[in-house]
Amino acid sequence: MNSRYSFGGDEHIFVECDEAMSLEAFFKSLSITKAVRDAQIRGVTEICPANASFQIKFDPDIIKPDDLQRELKSIEATASGGHSSLATRIIEVPVLYNDPWTHETLMRFRDRHQAPDMTDIEYTAKINQLDGVDGFVKAHSGAPWFVSMVGFVAGLPFLYQMVERQRQIQSPKYLRPRTDTPKLTVGHGGCFGAIYSVRGAGGYQMFGITPMPIYDPNQEIKYLKDFMCLFNPGDIVKWRPIDRAEYDQTVADVEAGKFTPRMTNVTFSLGEFHADIDGTNAKLTGALYGH
C-alpha cells in the first residue's frame, strides 16, 4: 500500500503507512520519522510514530501544509526502504496470570463482556482454540512481543506478538468499556497486547498483572530515575509467568529499591525474522537469559 496522507486540522499531517499492523509497516513508519527528524524541517514541532502510521505537528505560520506534505513525500521516496534492522532491547516482564485484582475487576463488569460466564483468559483461550488457561499462558508467554508504539496514556506500550499471523492471539475489546482497570494490568484488544501504566477506564481483555512499574512521573523508582517511561517503540518484551509469592516479593523489592528489570541490548533484523521466526525468537530470548 502507498502511504495515505491527510490533514488533521491546520497543524497536523497524518500518514497511514498501511491499513494493517505489520512489522514492515512499523519499520516503514520508523524509517520515515527518523528521516524527518534528521532533516530538521523548519516549522515541524513534533513527530509521533504509531503502529502503522505517524503524525507530524507543525507551525502553519512557518511552513505551509502543502509544502510540508511535499517534503514528507519526498523523504518517504528515499527513506521508506531504509531500516530493516534495529538496535534495541529485550526486556523481561514478570506476569501473575489470573491474579485476584483483575479477576475481581472483570467479575464486576461481566455485563459488558461477550461471554459473561467465562473469565477473560477462558474466553480468549476458547476463541483462539487454545487448551484452556494453561494453553493460553503457554501461547501468550511463549514468544516475544514487539513494542510498536507507546502512548494513549503515558508510558502504555502497545505490543505486537512476534509469531506468524495465524498464530497471533486475537481477542476483541469488551462490548462496552469498563470504568476501572487495575494499574499494571496485562491486557489485550484485537491483535495488540498492552500494559496499563495507570489505573483507569479500559476495554481490553484482562489476563494478569505485573509487579514491575513501567511509568513513574516522580522518577523515584530506581530504574525509572533517568526517564519516567520504561518502554520505547522498538523494544521487545518477553513475558515470564510467576506465582503469587514471587509477585509479592517483587513488589517489596521495587518498594525497597532493590529491583531492576532483566534486560539486554540486541539487534533485531526484519529479514532474519521472516527467514526463521522461531529461530530469531530463540536467539533473542537466549540473549536475555545468557545462553
C-alpha positions, 0 to 999 in steps of 0.5 A, a space after each residue: 500500500 502507498 502511504 495515505 496522507 491527510 490533514 488533521 486540522 491546520 497543524 497536523 499531517 497524518 500518514 497511514 503507512 498501511 491499513 494493517 499492523 505489520 512489522 514492515 509497516 512499523 519499520 516503514 513508519 520508523 524509517 520515515 520519522 527518523 528521516 524527518 527528524 534528521 532533516 530538521 524541517 523548519 516549522 515541524 514541532 513534533 513527530 509521533 510514530 504509531 503502529 502503522 502510521 505517524 503524525 507530524 505537528 507543525 507551525 502553519 505560520 512557518 511552513 505551509 501544509 502543502 509544502 510540508 506534505 511535499 517534503 514528507 513525500 519526498 523523504 518517504 521516496 528515499 527513506 521508506 526502504 531504509 531500516 530493516 534492522 534495529 538496535 534495541 532491547 529485550 526486556 523481561 516482564 514478570 506476569 501473575 496470570 489470573 491474579 485476584 485484582 483483575 479477576 475481581 475487576 472483570 467479575 464486576 463488569 461481566 455485563 459488558 463482556 461477550 461471554 459473561 460466564 467465562 473469565 477473560 483468559 477462558 474466553 480468549 483461550 476458547 476463541 483462539 482454540 487454545 487448551 484452556 488457561 494453561 494453553 493460553 499462558 503457554 501461547 501468550 508467554 511463549 514468544 516475544 512481543 514487539 513494542 510498536 508504539 507507546 502512548 494513549 496514556 503515558 508510558 502504555 506500550 502497545 505490543 505486537 506478538 512476534 509469531 506468524 499471523 495465524 498464530 497471533 492471539 486475537 481477542 476483541 475489546 469488551 462490548 462496552 468499556 469498563 470504568 476501572 482497570 487495575 494499574 499494571 494490568 496485562 491486557 489485550 484488544 484485537 491483535 495488540 497486547 498492552 500494559 496499563 501504566 495507570 489505573 483507569 477506564 479500559 476495554 481490553 481483555 484482562 489476563 494478569 498483572 505485573 509487579 514491575 512499574 513501567 511509568 513513574 512521573 516522580 522518577 523515584 523508582 530506581 530504574 525509572 530515575 533517568 526517564 519516567 517511561 520504561 518502554 520505547 517503540 522498538 523494544 521487545 518484551 518477553 513475558 515470564 509467568 510467576 506465582 503469587 509469592 514471587 509477585 509479592 516479593 517483587 513488589 517489596 523489592 521495587 518498594 525497597 529499591 532493590 529491583 531492576 528489570 532483566 534486560 539486554 541490548 540486541 539487534 533485531 533484523 526484519 529479514 532474519 525474522 521472516 527467514 526463521 521466526 522461531 529461530 530469531 525468537 530463540 536467539 533473542 530470548 537466549 540473549 536475555 537469559 545468557 545462553 
